[in-house]
Every structure is written in C-alpha cells, then in structure tokens.
C-alpha cells in the first residue's frame, strides 16, 4: 500500500506502464483505456466519455 500522494501517483504510473495502458493514452483511445482499466462496466459508467471530456477541459 502507498503512503502519500507522490507514492500513489508513482504506483498508478507503474500500473499504467505494466498493464500496457500507455499506448491507449498516447493514442487518446479513451474507450480502449477504459475497457482495460475498468473492465466491462466502463460503458455503464461512461468512463471513456468522462476521460475524453476531462482531457478536453485540461488541454484548452
């Protein structure tokens, strides 16, 4: 378990790398990322749409 925000961020970055999620992020494939990260429930929660909207807001 991680203690502190910095360690939690490091753990998340390692997870993205080793779960091979990075290519989906690089390609802005929000659906692909959401499927792998959240599993089949991603669509019900519209996680892919939320990721895309957040990306657009923060890259304006």
N, C-alpha and C positions, 0 to 999 in steps of 0.2 A: 504494500500500500504506500502511496506517496504522501509526503507531508509538505505542505506549502504549494503555492500556486506555480512556482517555477518548476518544481519536480512533477507536478501534474501535467503541465504543458509538455515537458520533456517526454513523459510516458505516452502522452497522446501522439506526439510526433513519431515516436518509435513504433507505436501501433500502426499508424498510417503507412509507415515505411514497410514494416514486415508483413502487414496484411495486404500489401500490394494495392493500396488505395490511392497512392500518389498519382499514378497515371490518369485516373479518373478526375482528380482535382486539376491536374495540369491541362487536361482537355476540356475542362469545365463541363464534364459529363455528370451532372448533378444526379440523374437517375441511376447511373451506374454506381456512383459513390454511395448513394442512399441505400440501394439494394444490398450492397456488400456490408455496409456499416450497420444498418438497422434490420436487415432481414426482410422477410416478405411483408411485414406490417408497415413498411416505409410509405406505401401508396395511401393507405388508410389515413395516415397522419400527415400526408403531403410533405414529407420531409424534403424531397427533392425540390419542390416548389419553394419551400421556405429557404433552402440553401441558395437557390438562384436569386431570390429576392434580396436576401442579405448581401450576397455578392454585389448585386447592382447598387444597393444603397451605399456600401462602403467603398465602391470604386468610382463614384461620381466625381 
